[in-house]
Amino acid sequence: MAGCALACNAIAAQPVATDPPLNPAFAAKARAPDLKSAAVLVVGQQDGRALYAKNTDTVVPIASITKLMTAMVVLDSQLPLTEPIAIATDDIDDIKGTRSRLKVGTTLTRGDLLRLALMASENRAAAALTRAYPGGARAFVAAMNQKAVELAMWRSRFVDGTGLSSDNVSTAGDLAKMVSTAYRYTVIREYTTDSAYAVTLANGRTLQYRNSNRLVQNPHWTIGLSKTGYINEAGRCLVMQAVIAATPVIIVLLDSWGRLTRVGDANRIKKWIESNSDRRPAGRRKG
């Protein structure tokens, strides 16, 4: 079973004491929803207080949620987003054997590769970004872990830029910090909330990609940042920044057991917050 180590240690779905502390005024309003994801954290973005917390300190694989850290390292390097990078044999996934429409030899700009890695979770795009970093993949991974230290993500560890390795691990608490920081990057906000994007190859062929999170196209959601993740060891994962009932929140859902569970949990969280808020839901916007 995916993420068995986490699921076997799951506790009741009710909010529990955590760091950051639960917001008592909100938590007391109504019974929290029964969420199916094995680890959950919902944090008010402005005050950093948790509205819902479940298994927030359990260290688990995070799959392609890793790509948010990849993006921050790429952008922190200030390498030109217009620089062309060719997909190489080294970018082929030899961990999970996932496929890609980016053939070896395909050349795209760093910006396009970053967009595809974030929006469509394109693994070869992320691998190419890692490889093209000064000093190569080893230096890139070192920068990822240094960034984690800077963000006080003490229980996190990165070994590649794709998230394909189950040795990329973190906690819901650490990932809330990462999402909060990633939200400060305009490029990350834009790329993760694009609903679709097309790239044109050298031979004139166009490849159309869609966002891996179906909620970004939902007019009832106001999402400012989004990233999905899945490998067998991690289960299905989702992190978002969203505005719900005029309140900006960060949502972390890890090891959702079913294909649609993370979306269902996100919708349950949204309904719960709206039903316990005196403020009307905000209209849809990006950023």
Buried (B, 14 or more C-beta within 10 A) or exposed (E): EBBEBBBEEBEEBEBBEBEBEBBEEBBEBEEBBEBBBBBBBBBBBEEBBBBBBBBBBBBBBBBBBBBBBBBBBBBEBEBEBEEEBEBBEBBBBEBBEBEBBBEEEBBBBBBBBBBBBBBBBBBBBBBBBBBBBEEEBEBBBBBBBEBBEEBEBEBBBBBBBBBBBBEBBBBBBBBBBBBBBBBEBEBBBBBBBBEEBEBEBEEEEEBEBBBBBEBBEBEEBBBBBBBBBBBEBBBBBBBBBBBBBBBBBBBBBBBBBBEEBBBBBBBBBBEBBBEBBEEEBBEEEBE
